[in-house]
Amino acid sequence: MAVESKRPETIVLHAGWRADPVTGAVAPPIYQTTSYQFRDTEHAANLFALKELGNIYTRLGNPTTDILEQRLAALEGAAAALCVSSGQAASAFALQNLARVGDNVVSSTDLYGGTWNLFANTLKDQGIEVRFVDPSDPANFRRATDFRTRAYFAETLPNPKLAVFPIAEVAAIGREIGVPLIMDNTAAPILARPLDHGAAVVVYSTTKFIGGHGAAIGGAIVDGGNFDWERFSERQPALNTPDPSYHGAIWTQAVKPIGPVAYVIKIRTTLLRDLGSAPSPFNSFLTLQGLETLPLRMERHCQNATAVANWLAKRPEIVKVIHPSQQSGETRARAEKYLKGGYGALLGFELAGGAAAGKKFIDALKLFYHVANIGDARSLAIHPASTTHSQLAEEAQRATGVSPGYVRLSVGLEHIDDILADLDQALKAI
């Protein structure tokens, strides 16, 4: 029997799965298989023709992954979700699903370094232009839009600038002209619900807070089912013209009997099929385990991070602390509007001693792990200018919020006294 609830603490434990109907097992099983037996030739033909949904091959879908997809869709209040092998694959597919050679996407400048490189170089090589604009003025998105703009893209709580994106304002601009807003909500699960504010699609690196234990790489694309693709057929040809790679299907028409899931079904049946960025069933299982405690972990992450931000703001070695709790004006107003229950686990700070001080600080840490990750249960630290953003020119680094003396922390679940003690001794070592 399904458990109905809109409360995240319940959804992450019950949505999409109750118990195995044969064995009664409560934990979702790992379906470690490549293929699935068809009932007969008609059943097989119907699956390939989308006349009915089901399992064909684990590159396209898997029962363990399906539970995770159902749970994520329920958590976001969405129509459907699709899991992939990494957050990078999720971001790439989210745009490639709409944009073709000669098309463009307008993106916020406030991005994770890997996403910036994907957009500025790899997608460019594929014939898709990404136009970067300053999100502090939502009207910049309209100014950068032309008749071949297929999507807007942004991060809710951008890493590393940590200035919350104006979701509703940009979404409203796009909905007026047929451009969907795609939001990367990796740094703010539970805290923010972009679909409630007009976003059409949400993407995640589930590697981060959703998995939460640094054990499994993964990504997700969540289709809100709330965007009228058919109405804007000229603006969105990828979903409204015959697709030669799938029997000439017109996706907005082909999936009507299933529901408002044209966007995500197209990804599954074309990009995921052809490019193969499928998650392993075991990684989906590990991500499900992390998801079960996500609401509780986010609460503690936020408590600890805010305490660290307040403590760092009083230190003489620190020029500036970058965290929503330390912001003011319009930036703080957006944090209050979109983040509910806390300001997130990420924070940054500028050291007076610049790049040399940043490296010394990192090398002196004992409790914090020096890793290229965020969202782990453990506290993590990194010097972005020499690592995660090192592939960017200094001008591009500064555009994303990275300076030579910037240090990023992902504050974990350890006791706050131990976290502060480690930061204290590392600052004294500079």
Summary of the structure (lengths in Angstrom):
residues: 430
radius of gyration: 21.7
end to end distance: 58.4
largest distance: 72.8
contacts: 1518
relative contact order: 0.13
helix: 40%
strand: 14%
